[in-house]
């Protein structure tokens, strides 16, 4: 009974009490539902879907997998997880006693001139024992508060890495789609350059024969040079898009072996048929929101450690083993030795340092709360904008495609009228400009539509419910 009572008292003493404030998740300052008129229905949940399912283009899949394996920023984010895990392990070790096994020999010689007896004194001692290195009794919860802080900083780093990983997937997909768009627009511009070049050459010959005027030729020449400049501009943008994609991949896309053939923009099957659900359900599972909340919990725990610094700190230091004047007698009977040094320290005056540290902890929690609320508000806005864009972009794409078809049909009719001598060359140039602009616009809107679908997957927390081992399988192969 006495042993059990002593054990219970010791556990109570070791456990002590905590000065860490109770954590309460801040109320999200966002509406309970998405804006009126936004369609939230869908077929699939982004959180239950990995990126291979959402991005079916085989070339894009290889590019994303390459980025997850080689991207330097992702390597840094992954290394920071290991760093935070190690920091948590260091802090967690302070909750347990640290023991060292040691063996020492101490020898000394006191000269006769310094000896009390007037003769030289020689002494030696051998010690072997187990030492307890300054173990703090966490009576006020200082060590446990620091442990909670380190753990949540580690979890925040892990969630931030997952948020960056999801952003990298979306960035690679957007870069790939932008490159496809620029290539297709460049092809349209090249075809237009050829057509307008032929028209200019024809008018040059007609002018030489006196059939067409100088004005018609100059108009054709100006239209030709304008589309030539546009082609050069698109080629410049295409080269920049290729460089961006290479940077995200961590290597040149052209250097990837066995890169499968990809699909054009019209053949991409990135469908934004994702279920939005309620804001609270969607936003709280996003990795960036989780990272912000973990940082908030860590800041809350640091307040407990700062408060405990005002109170006495109890530490235990001791050792036990054997001691002897000779090595041979080290383990003889009666050679046992021990020491026990409990210590209590109470801060009296530190020039306001302890109060300042407590103030810093309180201020950092206020900052963490504001950052958490800001992260949720930004996430709400991002999802709401994308849901609205998903509804409108489909209408815009249909109208733009129809416009391109109409303008091309109009161009064919005007060219036929011009050949028959009914229409003038100015009408042909106008129809050419409208058809070129409509085709360019349709390609742009198609890419925007696919980008909205890509960003919606990221905004709704794609892969949030995918097991971590499966989600990081590309990184583990590096």
C-alpha positions as CSV (number, residue, x, y, z in Angstrom):
1,X,0.0,0.0,0.0
2,X,2.8,2.4,0.9
3,X,4.6,1.6,-2.4
4,X,1.5,2.2,-4.4
5,X,0.8,5.5,-2.6
6,X,4.4,6.7,-3.2
7,X,4.2,5.8,-6.9
8,X,0.9,7.7,-7.2
9,X,2.5,10.7,-5.5
10,X,5.5,10.6,-7.7
11,X,3.4,10.4,-10.9
12,X,1.3,13.3,-9.7
13,X,4.4,15.3,-9.0
14,X,5.9,14.5,-12.4
15,X,2.7,15.2,-14.2
16,X,2.0,18.4,-12.3
17,X,-0.4,20.9,-13.8
18,X,-0.2,22.8,-17.1
19,X,-0.5,26.5,-17.6
20,X,-1.1,26.1,-21.3
21,X,-4.5,27.7,-22.3
22,X,-7.2,25.4,-23.5
23,X,-7.2,25.4,-27.3
24,X,-10.4,26.5,-29.0
25,X,-10.6,26.6,-32.8
26,X,-11.5,30.2,-33.9
27,X,-14.9,30.6,-35.4
28,X,-14.4,30.8,-39.2
29,X,-15.4,34.3,-40.3
30,X,-16.9,33.0,-43.6
31,X,-20.5,32.4,-44.7
32,X,-22.0,29.1,-43.9
33,X,-22.8,28.5,-47.6
34,X,-21.3,29.4,-51.0
35,X,-22.6,32.6,-52.8
36,X,-26.2,32.4,-54.1
37,X,-26.4,31.2,-57.7
38,X,-23.2,29.1,-57.6
39,X,-23.6,25.5,-58.6
40,X,-22.0,23.3,-55.9
41,X,-23.1,19.9,-57.3
42,X,-20.9,17.4,-59.0
43,X,-20.1,13.7,-59.4
44,X,-16.6,13.3,-57.7
45,X,-15.0,14.4,-54.5
46,X,-11.6,16.0,-55.0
47,X,-10.4,14.9,-51.6
48,X,-10.9,11.2,-52.5
49,X,-9.2,11.4,-55.9
50,X,-5.5,11.2,-56.7
51,X,-4.1,13.3,-59.5
52,X,-3.7,10.4,-61.9
53,X,-7.5,10.1,-62.1
54,X,-8.1,13.8,-62.5
55,X,-5.4,14.4,-65.2
56,X,-5.8,11.5,-67.8
57,X,-3.4,12.8,-70.4
58,X,-0.5,10.3,-70.4
59,X,2.2,13.0,-71.2
60,X,0.9,15.3,-68.5
61,X,1.0,12.4,-66.0
62,X,4.7,11.7,-66.8
63,X,5.4,15.4,-66.4
64,X,3.7,15.7,-63.0
65,X,5.5,12.6,-61.8
66,X,8.8,14.0,-62.9
67,X,8.2,17.3,-61.1
68,X,7.2,15.4,-57.9
69,X,10.5,13.6,-58.1
70,X,12.9,16.4,-59.2
71,X,11.4,19.7,-58.2
72,X,13.9,21.4,-55.9
73,X,11.4,23.4,-53.9
74,X,9.5,20.2,-53.1
75,X,12.8,18.6,-52.0
76,X,13.3,21.5,-49.6
77,X,9.8,21.2,-48.3
78,X,10.3,17.5,-47.8
79,X,13.6,18.0,-46.0
80,X,11.9,20.5,-43.7
81,X,9.5,17.8,-42.6
82,X,12.5,15.7,-41.5
83,X,14.0,18.7,-39.8
84,X,10.8,19.4,-37.9
85,X,10.4,15.7,-37.0
86,X,13.9,15.7,-35.5
87,X,13.2,18.9,-33.6
88,X,10.1,17.3,-32.2
89,X,12.2,14.2,-31.2
90,X,14.7,16.4,-29.4
91,X,12.0,18.3,-27.5
92,X,10.2,15.0,-26.6
93,X,13.4,13.6,-25.1
94,X,13.3,16.3,-22.4
95,X,10.3,14.7,-20.9
96,X,12.3,11.6,-19.9
97,X,15.3,11.3,-17.6
98,X,18.7,11.1,-19.3
99,X,21.1,8.5,-17.9
100,X,24.8,8.2,-18.7
101,X,27.1,5.3,-17.8
102,X,30.5,6.6,-16.9
103,X,33.8,5.4,-15.6
104,X,36.5,7.8,-14.3
105,X,39.9,7.8,-12.7
106,X,41.0,10.9,-10.7
107,X,44.7,11.2,-9.6
108,X,46.3,14.1,-7.8
109,X,49.7,15.1,-6.3
110,X,50.0,17.8,-3.6
111,X,53.6,19.0,-3.1
112,X,55.1,19.1,0.4
113,X,55.2,22.9,0.3
114,X,51.4,23.0,-0.2
115,X,50.6,20.1,2.1
116,X,49.2,20.5,5.6
117,X,51.4,17.7,6.8
118,X,54.5,19.1,5.2
119,X,55.0,16.0,3.0
120,X,53.9,15.3,-0.5
121,X,50.5,13.7,-0.8
122,X,49.5,11.5,-3.7
123,X,45.9,10.3,-4.2
124,X,43.8,8.5,-6.8
125,X,40.2,7.3,-7.1
126,X,38.3,5.1,-9.5
127,X,34.5,5.6,-10.1
128,X,32.0,3.6,-12.1
129,X,28.4,4.5,-12.0
130,X,25.1,5.6,-13.6
131,X,24.4,9.3,-13.7
132,X,21.1,11.2,-13.9
133,X,21.7,14.4,-15.9
134,X,19.6,17.3,-14.6
135,X,16.1,16.0,-15.1
136,X,13.4,18.7,-14.7
137,X,10.2,17.8,-12.9
138,X,7.6,19.2,-15.2
139,X,5.4,20.4,-12.3
140,X,4.0,23.4,-14.2
141,X,3.9,21.9,-17.7
142,X,6.7,23.9,-19.2
143,X,8.4,20.9,-20.9
144,X,5.1,19.3,-22.0
145,X,4.0,22.7,-23.5
146,X,7.2,22.9,-25.5
147,X,6.6,19.3,-26.6
148,X,3.1,20.1,-27.8
149,X,4.5,23.1,-29.7
150,X,7.2,21.1,-31.3
151,X,4.7,18.4,-32.3
152,X,2.3,20.8,-34.0
153,X,5.2,22.7,-35.7
154,X,6.1,19.3,-37.2
155,X,2.5,18.7,-38.2
156,X,2.3,22.2,-39.7
157,X,5.5,21.5,-41.8
158,X,4.0,18.3,-43.0
159,X,0.7,19.9,-44.0
160,X,2.6,22.8,-45.7
161,X,4.6,20.2,-47.7
162,X,1.3,18.6,-48.8
163,X,-0.1,22.0,-49.7
164,X,3.0,22.8,-51.8
165,X,2.8,19.3,-53.4
166,X,-0.8,20.0,-54.5
167,X,0.2,23.4,-55.8
168,X,3.0,21.9,-57.8
169,X,0.7,19.4,-59.4
170,X,-1.7,22.3,-60.4
171,X,1.2,24.5,-61.6
172,X,2.7,21.8,-63.8
173,X,-0.8,21.1,-65.3
174,X,-1.3,24.8,-65.9
175,X,2.1,25.2,-67.5
176,X,1.5,22.3,-69.8
177,X,-1.9,23.6,-70.8
178,X,-0.5,27.1,-71.4
179,X,2.2,25.5,-73.6
180,X,-0.4,23.6,-75.6
181,X,-2.4,26.8,-76.0
182,X,0.5,28.8,-77.3
183,X,1.5,26.0,-79.7
184,X,-2.0,25.8,-81.2
185,X,-2.2,29.6,-81.4
186,X,1.2,29.7,-83.1
187,X,0.0,27.1,-85.6
188,X,-3.0,29.2,-86.3
189,X,-0.8,32.3,-86.7
190,X,1.5,30.4,-89.1
191,X,-1.4,29.2,-91.2
192,X,-2.7,32.8,-91.3
193,X,0.8,34.1,-92.3
194,X,0.8,31.7,-95.3
195,X,-2.7,32.7,-96.3
196,X,-2.0,36.4,-96.1
197,X,1.3,36.0,-97.8
198,X,-0.3,34.3,-100.7
199,X,-2.9,37.1,-100.8
200,X,-0.3,39.8,-100.7
201,X,1.7,38.1,-103.6
202,X,-1.5,37.8,-105.6
203,X,-2.2,41.5,-105.2
204,X,1.4,42.4,-106.0
205,X,1.0,40.6,-109.4
206,X,-2.4,42.2,-109.9
207,X,-1.0,45.6,-109.2
208,X,1.8,45.0,-111.7
209,X,-0.8,44.2,-114.3
210,X,-2.8,47.3,-113.4
211,X,-5.8,45.3,-112.1
212,X,-5.5,46.2,-108.4
213,X,-4.6,49.5,-106.8
214,X,-1.6,50.4,-104.7
215,X,-4.0,50.9,-101.7
216,X,-5.1,47.2,-102.0
217,X,-1.5,46.0,-102.0
218,X,-0.6,48.2,-99.0
219,X,-3.6,46.9,-97.0
220,X,-2.5,43.3,-97.8
221,X,1.1,44.1,-96.9
222,X,0.0,45.6,-93.5
223,X,-2.2,42.7,-92.7
224,X,0.6,40.3,-93.5
225,X,3.2,42.1,-91.4
226,X,0.7,42.3,-88.4
227,X,0.1,38.6,-88.3
228,X,3.9,38.0,-88.8
229,X,4.5,40.1,-85.7
230,X,1.8,38.2,-83.8
231,X,3.4,34.9,-84.7
232,X,6.8,36.1,-83.5
233,X,5.2,37.2,-80.2
234,X,3.5,33.8,-79.7
235,X,6.8,32.0,-80.4
236,X,8.5,34.1,-77.8
237,X,5.7,33.3,-75.3
238,X,6.0,29.6,-76.2
239,X,9.7,29.6,-75.4
240,X,9.0,31.2,-72.0
241,X,6.3,28.6,-71.3
242,X,8.7,25.8,-72.1
243,X,11.3,27.3,-69.7
244,X,8.7,27.6,-67.0
245,X,7.7,24.0,-67.4
246,X,11.4,22.9,-67.3
247,X,11.9,24.8,-64.1
248,X,8.9,23.1,-62.5
249,X,10.1,19.7,-63.6
250,X,13.6,20.2,-62.4
251,X,14.9,19.2,-65.8
252,X,14.3,19.7,-69.5
253,X,11.0,18.1,-70.6
254,X,12.8,17.2,-73.9
255,X,15.3,15.1,-71.9
256,X,12.6,12.8,-70.5
257,X,13.0,9.3,-72.0
258,X,10.0,7.5,-73.5
259,X,7.7,10.6,-73.1
260,X,4.3,9.5,-74.4
261,X,2.4,11.5,-76.9
262,X,0.0,14.0,-75.5
263,X,-3.4,15.3,-76.4
264,X,-4.3,18.7,-77.8
265,X,-6.5,21.1,-75.8
266,X,-9.7,19.8,-77.3
267,X,-8.7,16.3,-76.3
268,X,-8.0,17.0,-72.7
269,X,-10.5,15.2,-70.4
270,X,-10.0,17.3,-67.3
271,X,-13.6,17.5,-66.1
272,X,-14.5,20.0,-63.3
273,X,-17.3,17.8,-62.1
274,X,-16.3,18.1,-58.5
275,X,-18.6,18.3,-55.5
276,X,-18.1,21.5,-53.5
277,X,-20.1,20.6,-50.3
278,X,-20.4,23.0,-47.4
279,X,-17.6,25.6,-46.9
280,X,-16.7,24.2,-43.5
281,X,-16.4,20.6,-44.8
282,X,-14.2,21.6,-47.7
283,X,-12.0,24.3,-46.3
284,X,-11.0,22.7,-43.0
285,X,-9.5,19.7,-44.8
286,X,-7.3,21.8,-47.2
287,X,-3.6,21.2,-46.3
288,X,-2.9,25.0,-46.2
289,X,-5.7,25.5,-43.6
290,X,-4.5,22.6,-41.6
291,X,-1.0,24.0,-41.6
292,X,-2.3,27.3,-40.3
293,X,-4.2,25.6,-37.5
294,X,-1.3,23.5,-36.4
295,X,0.8,26.7,-36.2
296,X,-1.9,28.3,-34.1
297,X,-1.9,25.3,-31.7
298,X,1.8,25.5,-31.4
299,X,1.6,29.2,-30.6
300,X,-1.0,28.5,-28.0
301,X,1.3,25.8,-26.4
302,X,4.2,28.3,-26.2
303,X,2.1,30.5,-24.0
304,X,2.0,27.7,-21.4
305,X,5.8,27.4,-21.5
306,X,6.2,31.2,-21.2
307,X,3.9,31.3,-18.2
308,X,5.7,28.4,-16.5
309,X,8.9,30.4,-16.6
310,X,7.6,32.7,-13.8
311,X,7.4,29.7,-11.4
312,X,10.0,27.6,-9.6
313,X,11.9,25.1,-11.6
314,X,12.8,21.8,-9.9
315,X,15.6,19.7,-11.3
316,X,17.1,16.4,-10.2
317,X,20.8,15.4,-10.6
318,X,22.3,12.3,-9.1
319,X,24.5,9.3,-9.7
320,X,25.0,5.8,-8.2
321,X,27.8,3.3,-8.6
322,X,31.0,2.1,-7.0
323,X,34.2,4.0,-5.9
324,X,37.6,2.8,-4.8
325,X,41.2,4.0,-4.3
326,X,42.4,1.1,-6.5
327,X,41.1,-0.3,-9.7
328,X,41.1,-3.9,-8.2
329,X,38.9,-2.9,-5.3
330,X,36.3,-1.1,-7.4
331,X,33.7,-3.8,-7.0
332,X,34.5,-5.0,-3.5
333,X,31.9,-5.0,-0.7
334,X,31.3,-1.7,0.8
335,X,32.5,0.2,-2.4
336,X,29.0,1.6,-3.2
337,X,28.7,5.3,-3.7
338,X,25.9,7.6,-4.6
339,X,25.0,11.3,-4.8
340,X,21.6,13.1,-5.1
341,X,21.3,16.8,-5.8
342,X,17.8,18.1,-6.1
343,X,17.6,21.8,-7.0
344,X,14.9,24.4,-6.9
345,X,15.4,27.8,-8.7
346,X,13.0,30.7,-8.5
347,X,13.4,33.7,-10.9
348,X,13.7,36.9,-8.9
349,X,15.0,39.5,-11.3
350,X,15.7,39.1,-15.0
351,X,15.3,42.7,-16.2
352,X,11.8,42.0,-17.6
353,X,13.0,39.2,-19.9
354,X,10.5,36.6,-18.6
355,X,7.6,39.1,-18.9
356,X,8.7,40.0,-22.4
357,X,8.9,36.4,-23.5
358,X,5.4,35.9,-22.2
359,X,4.3,39.0,-24.2
360,X,5.9,37.6,-27.3
361,X,4.1,34.3,-26.9
362,X,0.7,36.1,-26.5
363,X,1.4,38.3,-29.5
364,X,2.4,35.4,-31.7
365,X,-0.8,33.6,-30.8
366,X,-2.8,36.7,-31.9
367,X,-0.8,36.7,-35.2
368,X,-1.4,32.9,-35.6
369,X,-5.2,33.4,-35.1
370,X,-5.2,36.2,-37.7
371,X,-3.2,34.2,-40.2
372,X,-5.5,31.2,-39.7
373,X,-8.6,33.3,-40.3
374,X,-7.0,34.9,-43.3
375,X,-6.1,31.6,-44.7
376,X,-9.7,30.4,-44.4
377,X,-11.0,33.6,-45.9
378,X,-8.6,33.3,-48.9
379,X,-9.6,29.7,-49.4
380,X,-13.3,30.6,-49.4
381,X,-12.8,33.3,-51.9
382,X,-10.7,31.0,-54.1
383,X,-13.3,28.2,-54.2
384,X,-16.2,30.7,-54.7
385,X,-14.4,32.3,-57.6
386,X,-13.6,29.0,-59.2
387,X,-17.1,27.6,-58.8
388,X,-18.5,30.8,-60.4
389,X,-15.9,30.5,-63.2
390,X,-16.8,26.9,-63.7
391,X,-20.4,27.9,-64.4
392,X,-19.6,30.8,-66.7
393,X,-16.6,29.5,-68.6
394,X,-18.7,26.7,-70.2
395,X,-21.1,29.3,-71.6
396,X,-18.2,31.5,-72.8
397,X,-16.4,28.6,-74.4
398,X,-19.5,27.5,-76.3
399,X,-20.1,31.0,-77.5
400,X,-16.5,31.6,-78.5
401,X,-16.4,28.3,-80.5
402,X,-19.6,29.2,-82.3
403,X,-18.2,32.6,-83.1
404,X,-15.0,31.1,-84.5
405,X,-17.1,28.8,-86.7
406,X,-19.3,31.7,-87.9
407,X,-16.3,33.9,-88.7
408,X,-14.6,31.2,-90.7
409,X,-17.8,30.6,-92.6
410,X,-18.1,34.4,-93.2
411,X,-14.4,34.4,-94.5
412,X,-15.1,31.7,-97.0
413,X,-18.2,33.6,-98.3
414,X,-16.4,36.9,-98.6
415,X,-13.5,35.3,-100.4
416,X,-15.9,33.7,-102.8
417,X,-17.6,37.1,-103.4
418,X,-14.2,38.7,-103.9
419,X,-13.2,36.1,-106.5
420,X,-16.6,36.8,-108.3
421,X,-15.8,40.5,-108.2
422,X,-18.8,41.3,-105.9
423,X,-16.8,42.2,-102.7
424,X,-13.7,44.4,-102.4
425,X,-10.4,43.5,-100.8
426,X,-11.1,45.5,-97.7
427,X,-14.0,43.2,-96.9
428,X,-11.7,40.2,-97.3
429,X,-9.1,41.7,-94.9
430,X,-11.8,42.5,-92.3
431,X,-13.1,38.9,-92.5
432,X,-9.6,37.5,-92.2
433,X,-8.9,39.6,-89.1
434,X,-12.2,38.6,-87.4
435,X,-11.6,34.9,-88.2
436,X,-8.1,35.0,-86.9
437,X,-9.1,36.7,-83.7
438,X,-12.0,34.3,-83.2
439,X,-9.9,31.2,-83.5
440,X,-7.2,32.7,-81.2
441,X,-9.9,33.6,-78.7
442,X,-11.5,30.1,-78.8
443,X,-8.1,28.5,-78.1
444,X,-7.5,30.9,-75.2
445,X,-10.9,30.3,-73.6
446,X,-10.5,26.5,-74.0
447,X,-7.3,26.7,-72.1
448,X,-8.8,29.0,-69.4
449,X,-11.6,26.4,-69.0
450,X,-9.1,23.6,-68.4
451,X,-7.1,25.8,-66.0
452,X,-10.3,26.5,-64.0
453,X,-10.8,22.8,-63.7
454,X,-7.2,22.3,-62.6
455,X,-7.3,25.1,-60.0
456,X,-10.7,23.8,-58.7
457,X,-9.0,20.4,-57.9
458,X,-6.4,22.2,-55.9
459,X,-8.8,24.6,-54.2
460,X,-11.1,21.7,-53.1
461,X,-8.2,19.9,-51.4
462,X,-7.4,17.2,-53.9
463,X,-5.9,14.1,-52.4
464,X,-6.7,15.2,-48.9
465,X,-8.2,11.9,-48.0
466,X,-5.5,9.8,-49.9
467,X,-3.2,8.0,-47.5
468,X,0.1,9.8,-47.1
469,X,2.2,6.8,-48.2
470,X,0.2,6.6,-51.5
471,X,0.2,10.3,-52.0
472,X,4.0,10.5,-51.6
473,X,4.9,7.4,-53.6
474,X,6.6,9.5,-56.4
475,X,8.8,11.3,-53.8
476,X,9.9,8.1,-52.2
477,X,11.3,6.9,-55.5
478,X,13.8,9.8,-55.7
